[in-house]
């Protein structure tokens, strides 16, 4: 109730004011320490919320790959990387039957991007090949998507169309059309799903006023999600569109970065699929509290619309508070997180309370991939440390409840179970995770992890599992 009351009915107006403020440059024109670091952008310290950059992080400018004859080729970005992961999954909840599975996952990506030399026209292309071996289960499009195009777009890019900001960075305008692979906000609503073997992709328009280094920026999108085809070219989800306006206010980023947003999904009726329209205004804010060592990140989203003949009324929110022990050479960060997303309370009334998760990623909720951003209530305690410049460790404990005991439990968006009577309760269980990431060299990273899930009453009653074990080894290698 707190989230719904906090967001009704002033949220759309408040978001509109924030977006207008951003686009008009309202506020004191003070650069402060941004001049020193050359950008208004601040990375969030919250766990798993740093967005994949554009171009992708495995890509490099050709002038920077260490070949003297290419030092002046600054108009071309290239990338090639390969990732291998071995998984040991004992009693995986996402499978109907209790079993032991040990899949081998392969992912190869290649990227090429042209900029500057043909301005205002730019171009990008990315292909990804995702495969799975050594599994007893049928291949699905979470693991398999062979020779998929994940980026293919043309762009009109006007570098100085909106002038420059207070620290001299150009404020460009860009419009892209084609196939996109992107991430926005804290990645919980729109993400490329970096952990999963296959990627979320979209087809349509992306626009941007400003860039990440500016004091303000506005992103615009009107796209169709693409259906991942295991052995064929991906195709748009029939008659479904996702729209968005996402603002970024960074003028006060030494204290807070504000990201007001409006997202919408429109699914036109099809045989067996009802007309579905949802409107999702929201606000995210994150920052660091001076030199105290404290950092924070919170988001609130309210949803309204209709699902067939039912009225949508849903909400979600997250909050994370962290503290970094800066004087310790290992720089430990201890954080507390709480996330909640509404579930449907009564399937027989005229309201649909289930939160629409759009196309976010699930890894931050559960290393096992057992939780999605809907019908969930979960606290997490996490510790992150860096005992060596090349080694990062993180470990956490989480507990999970259904927000509505009578609504669907979506197990990693793979299978769904439901107890409409509510007699199974709403406690799903708890999870213990530990992960180590080691940078072998500037182009190679090794990751190992283990996750133990202890089932609660709901999982024991519905899925008949007492616990699960998940261990993995991952090797990532980029070639430029």
PLY file of the C-alpha trace (Angstrom):
ply
format ascii 1.0
element vertex 480
property float x
property float y
property float z
element edge 479
property int vertex1
property int vertex2
end_header
0.00 0.00 0.00
2.87 2.39 0.69
4.03 2.31 -2.92
0.58 2.75 -4.41
-0.28 5.67 -2.15
3.06 7.29 -2.79
2.58 7.12 -6.53
-1.13 8.08 -6.91
-2.17 10.32 -8.55
0.57 12.93 -8.65
3.28 10.79 -10.19
2.59 11.52 -13.89
2.56 15.25 -13.22
5.71 15.07 -11.14
7.45 13.06 -13.84
6.37 15.53 -16.48
7.84 18.40 -14.45
11.13 16.56 -14.03
11.34 15.79 -17.74
10.57 19.40 -18.64
13.22 20.51 -16.15
15.72 18.20 -17.77
15.01 19.21 -21.33
15.07 22.93 -20.60
18.23 22.85 -18.47
16.40 24.26 -15.42
18.56 24.56 -12.32
21.74 26.16 -11.10
24.52 26.08 -13.67
27.22 24.72 -11.39
29.75 22.21 -12.64
31.57 21.58 -9.35
33.75 18.49 -9.33
32.39 17.39 -12.71
35.00 19.61 -14.37
37.70 17.46 -12.73
36.31 14.17 -13.97
35.06 15.60 -17.30
31.53 14.21 -17.06
28.32 14.63 -15.11
27.74 10.88 -15.14
28.20 8.91 -11.91
28.19 5.12 -11.88
25.69 3.62 -9.43
27.30 1.57 -6.67
24.20 -0.61 -6.27
24.70 -4.26 -7.14
24.29 -5.28 -10.78
22.78 -2.00 -12.02
25.62 -0.61 -14.18
24.39 -0.66 -17.75
26.33 -2.22 -20.61
27.86 0.73 -22.53
27.27 1.68 -26.13
29.28 0.40 -28.02
29.31 -2.85 -25.96
32.11 -3.23 -23.42
33.92 -5.90 -25.43
34.31 -3.53 -28.43
37.35 -1.31 -29.01
38.18 1.56 -31.27
40.54 0.35 -33.99
43.04 3.06 -33.07
43.37 1.55 -29.57
44.16 -2.10 -30.34
47.93 -1.61 -30.34
48.71 -1.61 -34.06
50.75 1.46 -35.05
49.47 1.55 -38.62
45.89 1.87 -37.32
46.42 4.74 -34.88
44.51 7.15 -37.12
41.57 4.83 -37.81
39.30 6.37 -35.16
36.11 6.02 -37.18
35.80 2.26 -36.73
34.85 0.25 -33.62
35.30 -3.51 -33.66
34.71 -6.29 -31.17
34.88 -10.06 -30.92
34.37 -12.11 -27.78
33.66 -15.66 -26.69
32.13 -16.91 -23.45
31.98 -20.47 -22.15
30.04 -21.55 -19.08
29.74 -24.92 -17.38
26.74 -25.27 -15.06
26.03 -27.88 -12.40
22.30 -27.77 -11.59
20.95 -30.18 -8.99
17.13 -30.19 -8.55
16.67 -27.07 -10.68
13.25 -25.56 -9.84
12.81 -24.50 -13.46
12.44 -28.15 -14.48
9.26 -30.11 -13.85
11.17 -33.18 -12.66
13.92 -33.36 -10.07
17.20 -34.06 -11.86
20.89 -33.34 -12.28
21.83 -31.33 -15.35
25.30 -30.19 -16.47
24.92 -28.03 -19.57
27.79 -26.45 -21.50
26.92 -23.00 -22.82
28.77 -21.23 -25.64
28.28 -17.64 -26.75
30.19 -15.77 -29.46
29.63 -12.12 -30.36
31.05 -9.87 -33.08
30.54 -6.10 -33.46
31.38 -3.43 -36.01
30.47 0.25 -35.75
31.17 3.17 -38.11
31.18 6.74 -36.76
32.49 10.25 -37.51
33.72 9.62 -41.04
30.24 9.70 -42.63
28.50 11.97 -40.09
25.67 12.56 -39.63
25.18 8.96 -40.83
26.43 6.16 -38.58
26.02 2.40 -38.65
26.35 -0.58 -36.28
26.13 -4.34 -36.72
26.37 -7.10 -34.12
25.82 -10.83 -34.44
25.58 -13.36 -31.62
25.73 -17.13 -31.76
24.42 -18.96 -28.68
24.53 -22.75 -28.28
24.09 -25.40 -25.60
25.49 -28.91 -25.27
25.43 -31.79 -22.78
21.95 -31.23 -21.37
19.23 -33.82 -20.90
16.52 -31.25 -21.58
15.21 -29.99 -24.89
16.95 -26.88 -26.17
15.09 -23.62 -25.57
15.59 -20.02 -26.66
17.06 -19.02 -23.31
20.18 -20.98 -24.21
20.05 -21.40 -27.99
19.80 -18.68 -30.63
22.16 -19.52 -33.47
23.51 -16.76 -35.74
21.20 -14.07 -34.40
21.47 -10.41 -35.39
21.43 -8.42 -32.17
22.28 -5.00 -33.66
21.69 -3.72 -37.17
20.78 -0.06 -37.36
21.43 3.16 -39.18
21.80 6.33 -37.17
21.55 10.05 -37.83
23.90 11.72 -35.35
24.15 15.51 -34.96
27.01 16.14 -32.57
26.46 19.78 -31.53
22.81 20.35 -32.41
21.89 21.33 -28.82
25.11 23.16 -28.03
27.33 22.25 -25.07
26.82 21.71 -21.36
28.48 23.53 -18.44
31.72 21.53 -18.66
31.99 21.84 -22.44
30.71 18.43 -23.56
28.69 18.47 -26.78
24.97 17.83 -26.50
24.08 15.68 -29.52
20.82 14.50 -31.02
20.64 11.00 -32.48
17.94 8.90 -34.14
18.40 5.19 -34.79
16.26 2.75 -36.72
16.75 -0.99 -36.98
17.54 -3.81 -34.54
18.77 -2.84 -31.09
20.32 -4.45 -28.03
20.09 -1.96 -25.16
19.80 -1.39 -21.41
18.06 1.43 -19.53
17.53 2.55 -15.93
18.66 -0.08 -13.39
18.23 -2.92 -15.93
15.24 -4.39 -14.07
12.74 -3.27 -16.72
14.81 -3.03 -19.91
17.96 -5.12 -20.26
19.93 -7.16 -22.77
20.17 -9.99 -20.19
23.97 -10.27 -20.16
24.02 -13.38 -17.92
21.60 -15.41 -20.01
23.11 -17.15 -23.02
20.74 -15.35 -25.41
19.96 -11.64 -25.62
16.85 -9.45 -25.58
16.60 -7.56 -28.86
14.15 -5.05 -30.32
13.27 -3.56 -33.68
12.18 0.03 -34.21
13.20 3.57 -33.31
15.58 4.87 -30.62
16.19 8.56 -30.12
18.37 10.51 -27.72
18.69 14.16 -26.76
22.09 14.59 -25.14
24.61 11.93 -24.11
25.70 10.15 -20.95
28.32 12.73 -20.01
25.82 15.63 -20.11
23.98 17.21 -17.20
20.66 16.15 -18.74
19.59 13.61 -21.32
16.31 12.22 -22.67
15.98 8.81 -24.35
12.99 7.93 -26.53
11.98 4.50 -27.81
9.26 2.91 -29.90
10.21 -0.72 -30.54
8.87 -4.20 -31.09
10.46 -7.02 -29.04
11.93 -9.80 -31.17
11.07 -13.46 -30.67
14.26 -15.47 -30.31
14.28 -18.30 -32.83
16.65 -21.17 -32.07
17.61 -21.92 -35.67
16.02 -19.16 -37.76
16.10 -15.37 -37.99
14.40 -13.63 -35.08
11.03 -12.04 -35.80
8.98 -9.28 -34.08
6.45 -10.27 -31.44
3.20 -9.97 -33.36
1.31 -6.72 -32.71
3.29 -5.83 -29.58
5.00 -2.45 -29.11
6.99 -0.97 -26.25
7.24 2.81 -25.87
9.37 4.86 -23.51
10.52 8.32 -22.46
13.44 8.17 -20.02
14.96 11.28 -18.49
18.36 11.68 -16.82
19.03 14.67 -14.55
22.72 14.72 -13.59
23.31 18.35 -12.64
23.34 17.31 -8.97
25.05 13.95 -9.59
27.56 14.44 -6.74
24.51 13.93 -4.51
21.78 12.40 -6.69
21.07 11.30 -10.25
17.36 11.41 -11.10
15.84 9.22 -13.81
12.13 9.91 -14.29
10.54 7.64 -16.87
7.39 6.57 -18.61
7.13 3.11 -20.21
4.18 1.57 -22.00
3.35 -1.75 -23.63
0.59 -2.24 -26.18
-0.43 -5.75 -27.25
-3.21 -5.74 -29.84
-5.66 -8.65 -29.58
-4.85 -11.92 -31.34
-6.50 -15.35 -31.22
-6.02 -16.51 -27.64
-4.38 -13.21 -26.59
-6.43 -10.40 -25.04
-5.97 -6.72 -25.74
-3.35 -5.48 -23.27
-2.27 -1.90 -22.58
-0.17 -0.83 -19.61
1.20 2.60 -18.68
4.16 2.72 -16.28
5.33 6.08 -14.91
8.19 5.85 -12.44
11.22 7.45 -10.87
14.68 6.17 -10.07
17.22 8.03 -7.93
20.72 7.01 -6.91
23.86 8.59 -5.55
26.56 8.77 -2.91
26.13 10.64 0.38
29.21 12.86 0.34
32.24 11.33 2.07
30.20 9.28 4.54
30.74 6.01 2.65
26.98 5.63 2.18
25.34 5.11 -1.20
21.72 4.49 -2.20
19.53 3.51 -5.13
15.74 3.41 -5.20
13.00 3.16 -7.79
9.19 3.38 -7.75
6.87 2.33 -10.58
3.10 2.58 -10.78
1.08 0.83 -13.49
-2.35 1.40 -14.90
-4.15 0.27 -18.04
-6.27 -2.69 -19.03
-5.89 -6.41 -19.60
-8.85 -7.47 -21.68
-11.84 -6.35 -19.62
-9.83 -6.01 -16.39
-8.33 -2.76 -15.13
-4.60 -2.85 -14.35
-3.53 -1.42 -11.01
-0.04 -2.56 -10.03
3.14 -1.25 -8.45
6.76 -2.11 -7.76
9.71 -0.61 -5.96
13.28 -1.31 -4.95
15.59 0.23 -2.38
19.27 -0.41 -1.71
21.48 1.20 0.92
25.19 0.49 0.92
28.22 1.39 2.98
31.83 1.15 1.77
34.62 0.79 4.32
36.99 3.06 2.41
39.87 2.80 4.90
40.06 -0.98 4.50
42.42 -2.01 1.65
39.87 -4.58 0.45
37.22 -1.84 0.10
34.36 -3.98 1.47
30.85 -2.78 0.66
27.96 -3.99 2.81
24.47 -3.41 1.45
20.83 -3.97 2.35
18.28 -4.36 -0.43
14.52 -4.70 -0.50
12.39 -5.23 -3.59
8.65 -5.67 -4.00
6.37 -6.12 -7.00
2.66 -6.67 -6.79
0.82 -9.84 -7.70
-2.82 -10.29 -8.61
-4.95 -10.54 -5.47
-8.26 -11.79 -6.86
-8.58 -13.31 -10.36
-12.36 -13.01 -10.12
-12.56 -9.25 -9.60
-12.24 -6.61 -12.31
-8.66 -5.66 -11.43
-5.31 -7.05 -12.53
-2.65 -6.32 -9.89
0.20 -8.31 -11.42
3.19 -6.06 -12.16
4.36 -6.02 -15.78
8.12 -6.67 -15.70
8.69 -5.66 -19.36
12.06 -7.04 -20.52
14.27 -6.79 -17.46
16.89 -9.20 -16.20
16.49 -11.62 -13.30
20.08 -12.29 -12.30
20.12 -9.58 -9.62
17.10 -11.18 -7.90
18.39 -14.75 -7.79
21.66 -16.27 -8.99
19.63 -19.46 -9.56
17.29 -17.49 -11.85
14.25 -18.48 -9.78
12.74 -15.01 -9.31
11.24 -12.47 -11.70
10.20 -8.88 -11.02
6.55 -9.64 -10.37
4.57 -11.01 -7.43
7.60 -10.98 -5.15
8.78 -9.49 -1.86
12.44 -9.96 -1.01
15.14 -8.60 1.31
18.85 -9.18 0.58
22.02 -8.69 2.60
25.18 -8.55 0.49
28.93 -8.16 1.00
31.32 -7.21 -1.81
35.10 -7.17 -1.38
38.17 -6.73 -3.56
41.10 -8.55 -1.89
43.32 -8.04 -4.96
43.26 -5.61 -7.86
42.34 -8.50 -10.16
39.93 -10.32 -7.84
36.38 -9.39 -6.83
34.20 -11.40 -4.45
30.53 -11.00 -3.57
28.24 -13.04 -1.33
24.66 -12.58 -0.26
21.65 -14.04 1.51
18.12 -13.46 0.19
14.65 -14.55 1.31
11.62 -14.65 -0.99
7.87 -14.35 -0.48
5.05 -14.12 -2.98
3.36 -10.74 -2.69
0.08 -12.55 -3.38
-0.20 -16.18 -2.27
-2.99 -16.86 -4.78
-1.26 -15.45 -7.88
1.20 -17.15 -10.23
4.78 -17.91 -9.19
6.89 -17.53 -12.34
10.02 -19.65 -11.84
12.62 -17.68 -13.75
10.04 -16.98 -16.45
10.40 -20.64 -17.51
7.52 -22.44 -15.78
4.56 -21.13 -13.80
2.81 -22.63 -10.79
-0.22 -21.34 -8.89
-2.25 -22.21 -5.82
-5.50 -20.29 -6.24
-6.61 -21.34 -2.75
-3.57 -19.77 -1.06
-3.19 -22.82 1.20
0.47 -23.30 0.23
1.31 -19.99 1.87
3.58 -17.39 0.31
7.08 -18.25 1.56
9.22 -19.45 -1.36
12.52 -19.95 0.45
15.98 -18.47 0.93
19.12 -18.38 -1.18
22.83 -18.17 -0.37
25.19 -17.04 -3.14
28.93 -16.59 -3.49
30.84 -15.54 -6.60
34.49 -14.80 -7.48
35.58 -12.89 -10.58
39.25 -12.93 -11.53
40.80 -10.84 -14.29
43.42 -13.17 -15.74
44.66 -10.49 -18.14
43.08 -7.35 -19.65
41.12 -9.48 -22.12
40.23 -12.54 -20.04
37.97 -12.97 -17.01
37.25 -16.15 -15.05
34.14 -16.43 -12.88
33.21 -19.19 -10.46
30.12 -19.26 -8.26
27.88 -21.36 -6.07
24.25 -20.89 -4.99
22.22 -22.88 -2.50
18.43 -22.53 -2.39
16.55 -23.74 0.70
12.89 -24.30 -0.18
10.08 -22.73 1.79
6.61 -24.09 2.35
5.22 -22.92 -1.00
7.98 -24.56 -3.09
7.81 -27.78 -1.07
4.04 -27.98 -1.58
3.95 -27.01 -5.26
7.29 -28.17 -6.69
8.21 -30.89 -4.15
11.85 -29.83 -3.73
13.63 -29.45 -0.42
16.68 -27.60 -1.75
18.73 -27.01 -4.90
22.44 -26.62 -5.71
23.89 -24.53 -8.52
27.61 -24.22 -9.27
29.25 -22.76 -12.37
32.54 -21.95 -14.05
32.69 -19.23 -16.70
35.47 -18.04 -19.00
35.10 -14.81 -20.99
37.62 -13.74 -23.61
37.64 -10.70 -25.88
40.01 -10.51 -28.81
40.62 -6.78 -29.26
0 1
1 2
2 3
3 4
4 5
5 6
6 7
7 8
8 9
9 10
10 11
11 12
12 13
13 14
14 15
15 16
16 17
17 18
18 19
19 20
20 21
21 22
22 23
23 24
24 25
25 26
26 27
27 28
28 29
29 30
30 31
31 32
32 33
33 34
34 35
35 36
36 37
37 38
38 39
39 40
40 41
41 42
42 43
43 44
44 45
45 46
46 47
47 48
48 49
49 50
50 51
51 52
52 53
53 54
54 55
55 56
56 57
57 58
58 59
59 60
60 61
61 62
62 63
63 64
64 65
65 66
66 67
67 68
68 69
69 70
70 71
71 72
72 73
73 74
74 75
75 76
76 77
77 78
78 79
79 80
80 81
81 82
82 83
83 84
84 85
85 86
86 87
87 88
88 89
89 90
90 91
91 92
92 93
93 94
94 95
95 96
96 97
97 98
98 99
99 100
100 101
101 102
102 103
103 104
104 105
105 106
106 107
107 108
108 109
109 110
110 111
111 112
112 113
113 114
114 115
115 116
116 117
117 118
118 119
119 120
120 121
121 122
122 123
123 124
124 125
125 126
126 127
127 128
128 129
129 130
130 131
131 132
132 133
133 134
134 135
135 136
136 137
137 138
138 139
139 140
140 141
141 142
142 143
143 144
144 145
145 146
146 147
147 148
148 149
149 150
150 151
151 152
152 153
153 154
154 155
155 156
156 157
157 158
158 159
159 160
160 161
161 162
162 163
163 164
164 165
165 166
166 167
167 168
168 169
169 170
170 171
171 172
172 173
173 174
174 175
175 176
176 177
177 178
178 179
179 180
180 181
181 182
182 183
183 184
184 185
185 186
186 187
187 188
188 189
189 190
190 191
191 192
192 193
193 194
194 195
195 196
196 197
197 198
198 199
199 200
200 201
201 202
202 203
203 204
204 205
205 206
206 207
207 208
208 209
209 210
210 211
211 212
212 213
213 214
214 215
215 216
216 217
217 218
218 219
219 220
220 221
221 222
222 223
223 224
224 225
225 226
226 227
227 228
228 229
229 230
230 231
231 232
232 233
233 234
234 235
235 236
236 237
237 238
238 239
239 240
240 241
241 242
242 243
243 244
244 245
245 246
246 247
247 248
248 249
249 250
250 251
251 252
252 253
253 254
254 255
255 256
256 257
257 258
258 259
259 260
260 261
261 262
262 263
263 264
264 265
265 266
266 267
267 268
268 269
269 270
270 271
271 272
272 273
273 274
274 275
275 276
276 277
277 278
278 279
279 280
280 281
281 282
282 283
283 284
284 285
285 286
286 287
287 288
288 289
289 290
290 291
291 292
292 293
293 294
294 295
295 296
296 297
297 298
298 299
299 300
300 301
301 302
302 303
303 304
304 305
305 306
306 307
307 308
308 309
309 310
310 311
311 312
312 313
313 314
314 315
315 316
316 317
317 318
318 319
319 320
320 321
321 322
322 323
323 324
324 325
325 326
326 327
327 328
328 329
329 330
330 331
331 332
332 333
333 334
334 335
335 336
336 337
337 338
338 339
339 340
340 341
341 342
342 343
343 344
344 345
345 346
346 347
347 348
348 349
349 350
350 351
351 352
352 353
353 354
354 355
355 356
356 357
357 358
358 359
359 360
360 361
361 362
362 363
363 364
364 365
365 366
366 367
367 368
368 369
369 370
370 371
371 372
372 373
373 374
374 375
375 376
376 377
377 378
378 379
379 380
380 381
381 382
382 383
383 384
384 385
385 386
386 387
387 388
388 389
389 390
390 391
391 392
392 393
393 394
394 395
395 396
396 397
397 398
398 399
399 400
400 401
401 402
402 403
403 404
404 405
405 406
406 407
407 408
408 409
409 410
410 411
411 412
412 413
413 414
414 415
415 416
416 417
417 418
418 419
419 420
420 421
421 422
422 423
423 424
424 425
425 426
426 427
427 428
428 429
429 430
430 431
431 432
432 433
433 434
434 435
435 436
436 437
437 438
438 439
439 440
440 441
441 442
442 443
443 444
444 445
445 446
446 447
447 448
448 449
449 450
450 451
451 452
452 453
453 454
454 455
455 456
456 457
457 458
458 459
459 460
460 461
461 462
462 463
463 464
464 465
465 466
466 467
467 468
468 469
469 470
470 471
471 472
472 473
473 474
474 475
475 476
476 477
477 478
478 479
